[in-house]
Amino acid sequence: MADATAFPAEPEALSWAHVPPRRPHPGIETRRVDGQGMTLVEYRFDPAARFPVHHHPEEQVSVVTGGSVVFHVDGREVELQAGQMVRVAPHVPHGATAGPAGATMLNVLAPRRRGDVVYD
C-alpha cells in the first residue's frame, strides 16, 4: 500500500518521521499506519485548513492533540480543543476545519482500512 506503513510484526518503536506523508487537501498533511484490525492516522492542519465532508465504512475516533478543530458530524458542529475527542459512526458524513492556530489530531479507524482510499 503506497500511502500506509504497516506496524512491525514484533513489538518495536515506530516513528512518525519514518512514515511517508500525504497531502490530501491544501494545508493538511497525514501519515497513516495500519495494524491488523485498525488504522491510525496522524493529521497536521494549517490554520483554518479544511477537510471536506466525506464518509467511510469504518468507525472513527478523532483525538485532538494540539490546537482546535470544528468537526462537522452529520450536519452538526462539535468544537474540540486539545485533549478532547469525538466518535464518528460508520457511514456518517463528517469533516473538519482547523482553528486559527491550526491543529494536530490522531484518528483511529476500525476495522482496518483496506486498499488505497482517498477519504482518510
C-alpha positions as a Markdown table, in Angstrom:
| # | Residue | x | y | z |
|---|---|---|---|---|
| 1 | Met | 0.0 | 0.0 | 0.0 |
| 2 | Ala | 1.7 | 3.2 | -1.2 |
| 3 | Asp | 0.1 | 5.6 | 1.3 |
| 4 | Ala | 0.3 | 3.5 | 4.5 |
| 5 | Thr | 3.0 | 1.9 | 6.6 |
| 6 | Ala | 2.4 | -1.4 | 8.5 |
| 7 | Phe | 3.1 | -1.8 | 12.1 |
| 8 | Pro | 6.1 | -4.1 | 12.6 |
| 9 | Ala | 5.1 | -7.7 | 13.4 |
| 10 | Glu | 7.2 | -7.7 | 16.5 |
| 11 | Pro | 6.9 | -5.0 | 19.2 |
| 12 | Glu | 9.3 | -2.2 | 18.4 |
| 13 | Ala | 9.3 | 1.6 | 18.3 |
| 14 | Leu | 8.0 | 3.2 | 15.1 |
| 15 | Ser | 8.5 | 6.9 | 14.5 |
| 16 | Trp | 6.1 | 9.1 | 12.6 |
| 17 | Ala | 9.2 | 10.6 | 10.9 |
| 18 | His | 9.6 | 7.2 | 9.1 |
| 19 | Val | 6.0 | 7.2 | 7.8 |
| 20 | Pro | 5.6 | 8.9 | 4.3 |
| 21 | Pro | 3.4 | 11.9 | 4.4 |
| 22 | Arg | 0.4 | 12.6 | 2.2 |
| 23 | Arg | -1.2 | 16.0 | 1.4 |
| 24 | Pro | -4.9 | 15.0 | 0.7 |
| 25 | His | -6.1 | 18.7 | 0.8 |
| 26 | Pro | -4.5 | 22.1 | 0.9 |
| 27 | Gly | -3.0 | 22.8 | 4.3 |
| 28 | Ile | -3.4 | 19.2 | 5.6 |
| 29 | Glu | -0.7 | 16.6 | 6.0 |
| 30 | Thr | -1.4 | 13.0 | 7.0 |
| 31 | Arg | 0.6 | 9.9 | 8.0 |
| 32 | Arg | -1.0 | 6.5 | 8.1 |
| 33 | Val | -0.1 | 3.3 | 9.9 |
| 34 | Asp | -2.1 | 0.1 | 9.6 |
| 35 | Gly | -2.4 | -2.6 | 12.2 |
| 36 | Gln | -4.1 | -6.0 | 11.8 |
| 37 | Gly | -7.5 | -4.7 | 12.8 |
| 38 | Met | -7.2 | -0.9 | 12.9 |
| 39 | Thr | -5.7 | 2.1 | 11.1 |
| 40 | Leu | -4.0 | 5.1 | 12.9 |
| 41 | Val | -3.7 | 8.4 | 11.0 |
| 42 | Glu | -1.9 | 11.5 | 12.2 |
| 43 | Tyr | -3.2 | 14.8 | 10.9 |
| 44 | Arg | -1.5 | 18.2 | 10.8 |
| 45 | Phe | -3.7 | 21.1 | 9.9 |
| 46 | Asp | -2.5 | 24.6 | 8.9 |
| 47 | Pro | -4.6 | 27.4 | 10.4 |
| 48 | Ala | -8.2 | 27.3 | 9.1 |
| 49 | Ala | -7.4 | 24.3 | 6.8 |
| 50 | Arg | -10.5 | 22.3 | 5.9 |
| 51 | Phe | -11.0 | 18.6 | 5.4 |
| 52 | Pro | -14.2 | 18.3 | 3.3 |
| 53 | Val | -17.3 | 16.4 | 4.5 |
| 54 | His | -17.0 | 12.7 | 3.5 |
| 55 | His | -18.0 | 9.3 | 4.9 |
| 56 | His | -16.5 | 5.8 | 5.0 |
| 57 | Pro | -17.4 | 2.3 | 6.3 |
| 58 | Glu | -15.0 | 2.4 | 9.3 |
| 59 | Glu | -15.9 | 3.7 | 12.8 |
| 60 | Gln | -13.6 | 6.6 | 13.7 |
| 61 | Val | -12.4 | 8.2 | 16.9 |
| 62 | Ser | -10.6 | 11.5 | 16.5 |
| 63 | Val | -8.4 | 12.9 | 19.3 |
| 64 | Val | -7.2 | 16.5 | 19.1 |
| 65 | Thr | -3.6 | 16.6 | 20.3 |
| 66 | Gly | -2.9 | 20.3 | 19.6 |
| 67 | Gly | -4.8 | 23.4 | 18.6 |
| 68 | Ser | -8.5 | 23.2 | 17.9 |
| 69 | Val | -10.9 | 21.8 | 15.4 |
| 70 | Val | -14.5 | 22.3 | 14.5 |
| 71 | Phe | -15.9 | 18.8 | 13.5 |
| 72 | His | -18.9 | 18.7 | 11.2 |
| 73 | Val | -20.7 | 15.5 | 12.0 |
| 74 | Asp | -24.0 | 14.6 | 10.3 |
| 75 | Gly | -24.9 | 18.3 | 9.9 |
| 76 | Arg | -23.9 | 19.3 | 13.5 |
| 77 | Glu | -20.8 | 21.2 | 14.6 |
| 78 | Val | -18.7 | 19.9 | 17.5 |
| 79 | Glu | -15.9 | 22.2 | 18.7 |
| 80 | Leu | -12.8 | 20.3 | 20.1 |
| 81 | Gln | -9.7 | 21.6 | 21.9 |
| 82 | Ala | -6.5 | 19.7 | 22.6 |
| 83 | Gly | -7.3 | 16.7 | 24.8 |
| 84 | Gln | -10.9 | 16.3 | 23.5 |
| 85 | Met | -12.2 | 13.6 | 21.2 |
| 86 | Val | -15.2 | 12.7 | 19.1 |
| 87 | Arg | -16.6 | 9.4 | 17.8 |
| 88 | Val | -18.0 | 9.1 | 14.3 |
| 89 | Ala | -20.1 | 6.0 | 13.5 |
| 90 | Pro | -19.6 | 4.2 | 10.2 |
| 91 | His | -21.1 | 5.8 | 7.1 |
| 92 | Val | -21.9 | 9.1 | 8.9 |
| 93 | Pro | -20.9 | 12.2 | 6.9 |
| 94 | His | -18.2 | 14.2 | 8.7 |
| 95 | Gly | -15.4 | 16.8 | 8.0 |
| 96 | Ala | -13.2 | 19.1 | 10.0 |
| 97 | Thr | -11.9 | 22.7 | 10.0 |
| 98 | Ala | -8.9 | 23.7 | 12.0 |
| 99 | Gly | -8.9 | 26.7 | 14.3 |
| 100 | Pro | -6.9 | 29.9 | 14.0 |
| 101 | Ala | -3.7 | 28.2 | 15.3 |
| 102 | Gly | -4.0 | 25.0 | 13.3 |
| 103 | Ala | -4.4 | 21.6 | 14.8 |
| 104 | Thr | -2.9 | 18.2 | 15.2 |
| 105 | Met | -5.1 | 15.0 | 15.6 |
| 106 | Leu | -4.8 | 11.3 | 15.8 |
| 107 | Asn | -7.6 | 9.3 | 14.2 |
| 108 | Val | -8.2 | 5.6 | 15.0 |
| 109 | Leu | -10.3 | 3.7 | 12.4 |
| 110 | Ala | -11.7 | 0.2 | 12.8 |
| 111 | Pro | -11.8 | -2.1 | 11.1 |
| 112 | Arg | -8.5 | -1.5 | 9.3 |
| 113 | Arg | -8.7 | 0.4 | 6.1 |
| 114 | Arg | -8.1 | -1.8 | 3.0 |
| 115 | Gly | -6.7 | -0.6 | -0.3 |
| 116 | Asp | -5.7 | 2.8 | -1.4 |
| 117 | Val | -8.5 | 5.0 | -0.2 |
| 118 | Val | -8.9 | 8.7 | -0.8 |
| 119 | Tyr | -11.1 | 9.7 | 2.2 |
| 120 | Asp | -8.6 | 9.4 | 5.1 |
